[in-house]
């Protein structure tokens, strides 16, 4: 996104679609707002590509939140990006509503089941949202591993940095609490013994059992 000042910017808390068709739909939504004055809140430092990370809303009697609007329309997914925390966790609720309504990229689609190894392998290098039941948790000195299958080649392994795991522990996401629970995780798919997602922010792992219980 290019501001009137010529500065390049990205909206905080979002992952721009990898799929060209989905990316065009998101771009079209934003272009409809071209020329409108924005109220912004900017991060103190640019990202590695020199872009300003910001929250933005139109300066109108009824402001339109750009990030929230894109997520609510199902045009993008939530992602903490390079940050070790999601500054706007409320975006996850907007994404869930879009997913249940089948809007945008969620039309006829859902998070990838953690056991669909071939499908996930085809997404190597791309961002994915997955869902499954944690089979075991391996806590190591530098990383923690959430295993969704008895062997790595049979399902996803989610890796969590030491810093992020510490935050998760403070929020009650211990190995004991996660084992056997259905969760939703998101990140870039890499291949090791099997598909692997490296999670950089605690909010990128969601407890689904609690979410489903609240709906009943």
N, C-alpha and C positions, 0 to 999 in steps of 0.2 A: 504494500500500500504506500502511495506517495502523497505526502501532505502538500498543501498549497505553498509551503515554504521551500519545497524541494527535498525535504528530508524523507528518507525511507523509514517506514515504521511497520511493526507487526503488532497485532492484537494479543494481549496477554491471555494465557490459559487455553489457547486453541492449537489444533494441529490442522494445517491446511491439507486438503485431500490430495492423495497421491494420484488418484484416478483423474485423468484429464477432463472427463465429462462432469464429474462432481466438482472439480476445481473451477470449471467454467460457470457452473451454476452458482457457486459461492461468489465468484468474481462479479457476475451479473447482479447479484443481490447488493453487493457493496457499491457497484457503479451507479445504482439507482439513487444513491445518497451523495453522489459527487456534487461538489459545490456548496454543500450545507456546512454551516459553522459547527465546530465540534468543541466540546469541553473535554479536556484530556487530563490524565494523570500518568506521568511518565516515570519509568524506572531511571535511577541515577546514572546507569552506565548502558551503552549500546551492547547489542549481542555480538557474537563473533563475526557477523557479516556487516557490522556497522549500522544495523537497524535500531531504531528506538523501539523499546517495548512499552506498550501503553494500554490503558483502558480509555475508551472513548464513547461519548454519547452525544447525540445531536443537541444543539442549544435551541430547544423549542419549548412551548408550553407543556408538551408531553414528550419529554426526551426519549429517544430511542437508543438503547444500549447496543452498540455494534456487536460486541462479542456475544452477549446474551441473545440477540436477534438471530445471529448465524446459527448458534447452537440450537435454539428453540425451533428453528425451521428445518433442523436436521441436515444442514449443509456442511457442518464441520464436526469434529469430535473434540472432546476436552483433552488437553495435554499440558502438563506443567512445564514442558520444554526443558531448558537447561537448569531451571530452578529446582531446589531440593524440597519445595513445597508448592502447593497450588494456592495462589493468593486469593482466588475466588472459588471456593469449594461449592458455592451455590450453583455454579454452572453444571455440575454433575446432575442435579435434580432436573434442570432444563433438558439436558441430554436424555435422561431417562424418560421424560414425558414425550419427547420427540420419538424415541425408540418405540414406546408403547403405541403411539399414534401412527407409526409407520411413515413418518415424514422424511423427505429427502433421501439421504443415503441409507436410511433405515427402512425404506419401502421394500418389503419382501426380504429383508435381511435382518440378521441378528449377530451378536458377538460370535466369534468362531469357537466351537467346542474344543476344549484343550486336547481331546484325543484325536482330532482330525489332523494327523501329522502331515499327510501329503498336501492338504490344503494350506497349512501353515508354512510348509517348506517353500511353496510357490510364492509366498509373501516375503521371502527373505529380503532384508534391507528396507522393508516398508513398515509402516505403523499399523498395529493391529490391536483390536479389543477382543479378549478371549474370556471364556467362562468355563469353570469346571470345579471339581471337588479336590481339595488338597489331600494328597495321599500321605505325604510325609514332609517334615521340615528338617533341613540340615543346617545347623548353626555352626559356622566356621569363624576363624579369627577375623577375616576381612569381609566376608560375604555370608549371606544366608540364602539358602536354596529352598524354594517351594516346589516340591515335586508332585506332578499330577498323574504319574504312572510309576509302576515299579521299576522300570528301566527308562533311561533318558530318551531312547529311540522310539518309545511307544507313546509319548505325550510331551506336553510343554513343561519346561523348567523355568520358573521365574526366579531371577537373581535379584537380591536386594543389597545395596551397599551397607556398610557398617553404620554409617551416619543415619541413613534412612531407617534401618532396622531399630536403632536406638529410639527414634521418634515413634515408630510403630509400637515398641514395647511400652512406651509411656502412655500410649492410647489403648493399651490392652490387647494388642495384636501379637500375643506370644505364640511360640510354637505350639503349645498345648491348645490355645484358643483357636488356632487356624487349622489344626489337623482334623480332617474329616468335614470341614466346612466348605460350602460352595462360595466361591469368590469370583469377582470380575477383575481382571488385570489388563493393563495396556502398556505398550512400549514397542520399540523396534524389534522385529523378528530377526534373529541371527541363528545360524546352524552350528551346532557343536556335535554332540552325539545325536541330538534331536533338536527340535525348535526351542529356542531360548529367548526370553524377554527380559531385558534388563530394566528394572524399575528404579527411577531416580527420585521419586517423591512418594511419601506415604499415602497420599490421597489417590494414587494410581492403582491401589488395591482396595477393593470394596467388598465388604461382607454381604453376600446376597441373602443368606438365611435370615438375617435381621430385617433386611429390606422387604422380603416377602412376608415375614411375620407381621410387619407394620401395615401391610395392605389388607390383611385378613380382618 
